[in-house]
Amino acid sequence: MSRRPVNPSRRFGDSGGGLFSSSKSRSSSILPIGLVILGGLFLIVYTHKGSGGSGGRLDSVSRIEGDYLCSGEVQRALPILQKAYGDSMHKVLHVGPDSCFVVSKLLRQEETEAWGVEPYDIEDVDSNCKSLIRRGSVRVADIKFPLPYRPKSFSLVVVSDALDYLSPRYLNKTLPDLARVSADGIAIFTGLPTQQKAKVADVSKFGRAAKMRSSSWWTKFFSQINLEENESASKKFEQASTKGSYEPKCQIFHLKSLP
């Protein structure tokens, strides 16, 4: 299924004091090169800082390499989800890569509690993500197994960039478990069948290539495992999308929770 399910992290070389010589002619010819090198170093440092601490990448796309950016799509869709689900957005669980970024953005909303589950190993996380993990707001867990939450622990469960890497064998167990821990529904973001196949790098991280399934495949599968479409949420989401000129780049499904 996955990247490697679950195990829960510049040096700059010497900038070169010898860029300048005592000779004026050498100094004048080397000076532009030194400025280019220093400028490049400053740019690297600035970019490096921008990805840390304060969650500056919250509005960027997913960190997953490849073409599957549904976690980034969740961030774009949050205003539409809020209009579609209303009060059901007060206690949200996000399941998928980049949970730290999604959870951080949700926590910015008034009267919103948020938790996240990272289904794959995470590395090189920033201080904000480390803080969320220490507090227990985000945890690393293999979603092939039951989540450590009581039934109806969350009003809404949002899933992205996770189910595409599961075979039907595991989907049979994982989807009902997601429905179990939700009270008011599940919003599922999956890749489009027209998207490119996973790169070799993706396969090595997730353990298998993503399987981009059609809308009809998912609809049939939901029916087979007795999960019903949340027609009310689907209609409200579509209306809010039209009004807000939002065009999703991933497939989005709205399901009811278990009774």
N, C-alpha and C positions, 0 to 999 in steps of 0.2 A: 504494500500500500504506500508506504510513505517514504519520506525523505530518510530517515533512519529514525523510527519511532523512538523518540524520547530518551534523552539524557540531558536534564536542565543545568562568550564571552563575549611613534613614527620617527619611526626614527628618520630624521633627515640627516643626510650626510653633512659633513662639514661644509658650510656655505662657502668656504674658500677664502681665507684671509690673504692668500697670495694672488688674488685677482689683479692686484695693481703692482707694478714694478716702479723702481726709482726713476726709470727712464720716462721722460715726458711722451716720447713717441709711442712707446709700448703702452703707457697708461692710457693715452687717448684712443688707441685702437682696441684695447681690451675693455674699456669702460662700457661701451654699448652691450657687449656680451655679458658683462657682470650684471648690468641692469636687467637684461632679459632673464638671467638665471634667478636673480632675487625676486623679480616679478612673478616668475613661475612658482617659486617657493611660497610666496605670500598667497597666491591663488589656491595652492594645494591646502595650506593651513586654513584658509577661509572656508573652503569646501568641506574640509574635515570637521570643523567646528559646527557648520550648519547642519550636520547630520546628527548631532548629539543633544545632550541635556534637555533642552526645552521642547523636544519633539518637533523640530523644524520641518520634518519631512511628512507631517501629518496629511498635507494636501497633495503629496506625491503619489505615484502609483506604487503598486506592491513591490516588495523587494525580491520577489521570486524572479529568477532569470527565465527568459522565454517570453511567451505571448499570453500568459494567463494572468490577467490583472484584475480579477474580480474583487480582491480585497481593497484595491484602490477604487473600484467601482462602488463598493459599499460606502466609502467616504463621500463620494459624489452624491450618492442616493440618500444620505441621511435626512436631508430636509424633506424629501418625498416620503420616506418611511415614516417620519414624524407626523405628516399630514394623514397618511393612510391608517396608522395605528393609534394615533392620539395618546390617550392615557396608558396604553399598553407599552409605550416606550419608556416607562419610568424605571423598569428593572430589566436590563438587557444582558444577554450572554452572546458574545461573538465567538464563533468557532472557526479557526482558520489561521493561516499565516498572517503576520502583521497585526495580531490582536492587540499588541501594545499601542499601536497607532490608532486603531479603531476605538479601543477603550478610552484612550486619552481624549479623543475628540468627543466621544459620548459624554464623558465626565464634565466637559465644558458646558453642557446644556443644564439649565436649571431643573432641579428636582429629578435628576436622572442618575440612577445607580447602574454601574456597568462592570462586567467581568469578562474575562477572555480565556480561551483554551487554545494554546498553540499545539497543533497535532504533530509537529515535526521538531527536530533539534533546532535550537536557535543559537547563533553565534554572533559575536561582535555587536551585542546590543548596546544601546546608549544608556546613560544614567537614568533617564526617565523610565525605560523599560525594566531595568534592574530594580528600581524602586517599586514598580507595580508587581513584580514577581515576589519580592521580599514581603510585600503586604498581603500577598495571596489574591490580589485582584486578577492577576494573569497566572495561569499555571500551564505546565507542559504535560500533556497526557495523550496517550495513544487512543484515538477514538474508535479503534476496532473493539475496544472493551467498554463496558458501561461507565458513564461519567459519574464521578463521586458526588452527585447532587441528589437531593430528595425530589420526588415528583412535584412538578409545578413550582420549582424553585425560582423560575424567571417568568416574567410576563411575556417576553418575546425572545426567541432564539434566532440569531442571524448567522448563516453559514456561508463561507466563501472559500474558493480554492482548496477544498478539502475532499469533497465527494467525488470529484473527477478522478482522483487517484485511488479510489476504492473499487474493488471488484464487486459484482452483485452479491457474492457470498457475504461480504462484510456489510454492504449497504443494507442487506436484510436485517441486520442487527443494529447498525448505527442510526439509521433514520428513525425507527421506532423509539430508540433511546433519547434522541433529540426531542421527539414529540412528548416523551414522558416528562422531561424536565421543564417543558414550557407550559404556560397556562393559557395564553391567548394566541398562540400561533408560531409558525416558523417561516422565515423568509430565506430562501435558498438562492444563492448566486452561483451559476455554473457557466463554464465556457461554452462558446458557440461551436457547432460542428465545423464551421468554415475556418476556424482558427488553425494556425499551423500546428504540426505535430511537435511534441516536446523535443527539445534539443538533448544531445547526449548528456550535457551537464545536468539537465533536469532529471533524467533517469537515474543518474548516480545519486542525486540528493533525495529523491522521493521513493526510490526503490522500484518504480515502474513508470511507464509513460502515462500521461494523462489521457483519459478516454473521453473525448468530447461527444456527448450523446445528444440526440435530437430532442426537441420538445415533446414529440409524440412518444419517444422511448421513455422519457421521464414520467409522462402522464400515465402511461401503461404500468410502469413500475410502481408508482404511488398507489395505483388502484390494487395491484397485486398484494401489497403489504397493508392494505386497508387504511391508507392515509388519504384524507379527503382535501380537496382544494378549498381554501378559504376564499369563497367567492366575494364576500363583502370586502375583505382587505384587497383582493385583486382589483376590484372595481374602483375603490378609492385610490389605490396606487396609480392606476391607469389615468384617472381623472386628474390627479395631482401632477403626473408626468406631463400630460398634455398642457395643463395650465402653466407649468413651470418650464416648458420647452425642454424637458429632460428626455434624452434618447439613450437608453442603456446599451452598453457594449457587451453585456453578458446576458444570459437568460436568467430571468427572475421568476421564481415560483413561490406561491403563498399557500401554506398548508395549515390545516387545523391541528390543534393539540389533541392528544388522546383524551377521551372522556374522563 
